[in-house]
Amino acid sequence: MPSAYAQPFDPNRASKRRRAASLALTIAAHLLIFFFLLRLTPYLEPRKPEVRNPVSFQMIPDADNREKPKTQAKAVTKVKQATSGRVAHVATPTPPPPAKNPPPPVDMSLFGDRSLFAASDVGKIHNAPSESEGTGEGSGKDSAAAYGPGAGPGGQRYYNVEWYREPSHAELVHYLPANAPPVGWGEIACRTIENYHVDNCRTVGESPLGSGYARSLREAAWQFLVRPPRVGGRRLVGSWVNIRITWTESGTEIH
């Protein structure tokens, strides 16, 4: 006969107990597996740095090297003793190198007409004027007036040119225009300056008109060497002179 205090059987409560026991076993199994996995993992120790003691050493020369300075000193002493009674040898001077072959002469015709170089020959220039002429005093012949008073710039007089050195054909032909006629003349007036040169040249006339003869004379006038006009034996530097040059088929005529 059952006891009056016995409780009746509850299937739900038994099911909960079984589930709790299963969960506890599952957790225990997982913990056990995790423990074994930790035990299987290899342990890696960190590598300790290698400690090296400092090394010290001393360089000791070899026996052969230590004896060399003494040997060299003895050799130098022997050489000095051997040469002390001898006369010093005089070094023979080195001969100079052989001279190079001179360059071939330059063909001056490549730079223009040979007459141009002949005209610039200093040896062909007339001698310097006398002392009386250089100072402006003297008894030379008076210059002839080309035009009366008032014909030149500023009412000055033109004088006929007296050449110190007549210009050459090569000095004049370079300035002619390419289309200049073969025959014609040009006339200019220039003011005399020091050293027998002229300046401030102006056109007086030309023929044929428009041929360019007068303009070519103005451009070539920097080469002209003329004597200043003289009046009463005095050189009138700054006076005006008349220059006329005629071109012909055979050359130039300087007036």
Beta strands, then each sheet from edge to edge (+ up, - down):
strand 1: 158-160
strand 2: 162-165
strand 3: 184-192
strand 4: 198-207
strand 5: 225-227
strand 6: 230-231
strand 7: 234-235
strand 8: 240-248
strand 9: 251-254
sheet 1: 1+ 8+ 3- 4+
sheet 2: 1+ 8+ 9-
sheet 3: 2+ 5-
sheet 4: 6+ 7-
end
